[in-house]
Amino acid sequence: QYIIHGGKTPNNELSDKIYVMSVVCKNNKKVTFRCTEKDLVGDVPEARYGHSIDMVYSRGKSMGVVFGGRSYIPSAQRTTEKWNSVADCLPHIFLVDLEFGCSTSYILPELQDGLSFHVSIARNDTIYILGGHSLANNIRPANLYRIRVDLPLGSPAVNCTVLPGGISVSSAILTQTNSDEFVIVGGYQLENQKRMVCNIISLEGNKIEIREMETPDWTPDIKHSKL
């Protein structure tokens, strides 16, 4: 299954919808997909973009985890001049039960700022949040958070640990290269400074290691472009 949430349309509209896309059948090399909208109750994440949604697995159960992103400023503060102004979403963690269609938000003291365009890595019951862009103060802090989700028979437990060794990055591409290794390419480290360094992220048990890898031979158009 593939989970789709939020996003921004060319008409500057934001979506709070959640869709589940799955493969229905595979016949004669033709793949048929089904896309189903999920209605949520409870603490429904507001419409946003630049966020992350990951799946965690604990005790035989699974949950979607939504974090970060940007949304339009509250309607009471919107004027003609500021109609499309956006702000960081509150730094809440949303657990979304896609089976029963309910969502619950959690406030964790370690998460003080709303972040967008961060990098997220999910593995079993744990999500790692790296970097991100805080619109409020226009910085890309070298964040590294470990968020662990426990799903017992009763209420879920969510806790966050601030880890050292983070990196300053936003809008990067994350690719998984094997079961315990990921690669981060591209993105920004400052407002007008592209990130030309690439990193390898290794996960082993409860440990995460981030190290630089050999830089590719970037083409001239990548080297000299602003984006």
C-alpha positions, 0 to 999 in steps of 0.5 A: 500500500501507498499512503498519500496525505495533504499537498498543495495544488496549482491553485494554491489550495491545500488538502487534508485528505488521506488516500490509500493506494493499493494493487488490486490485481496483476494480470498479463503484466498489467497492474491495476491500482485502487485509490481509496479516500480515508475519512478520519475522526478525532484530531484530524491533521489540518491541510498542509504540505511539506510534511512527512507521513510514515508507517510504524509497526509495533506489537503486530499493529501499525499506525501512520505518523504525520509530522510537520509541514506548513499550512495557511495562517488562521482564517481570522488573520487572513487578509486580501494581502495575506490570503496565501500566507503560510506558517509552520504547523504546530509541532504535534505528532499525529497517530493515524489509525488507517484501519478504523479511521481515527487520528490522535495528536500528541504534544512532545516537549522535545519538539518546540518548532514546526518544521517543514521539508525535513527528512524522515526515516521509519523503521519498525516502531521508530521514526528519525526526523532530520533537519527541516526548515523553520519558517518562523526564524528562517533557519535550517537547524541541525536537528536529529530526533528519534520518535518511538511509538509503542502500540499496546492493547491500551492507549499508544505511547509516543516519546521523543529523544533529541540525538546529537550529530544531526545535519542542516538540510531541507528539501532533500531526496532520501533513498533506501539502499539496503535494509539498514542504509539510506542515502540523502542527496540534494536539498538546501543548507541555507536559503540560497545555498544548495547542499552539494554534500551527500550523506549515508545514514546507517541504522543499527539497533537503536543507533543512527550514524550519519557520515558524508559520502564521496560527492558525485561528479555534478554536471555543470547545470546542477553546479551553477543552477540556483535550484 
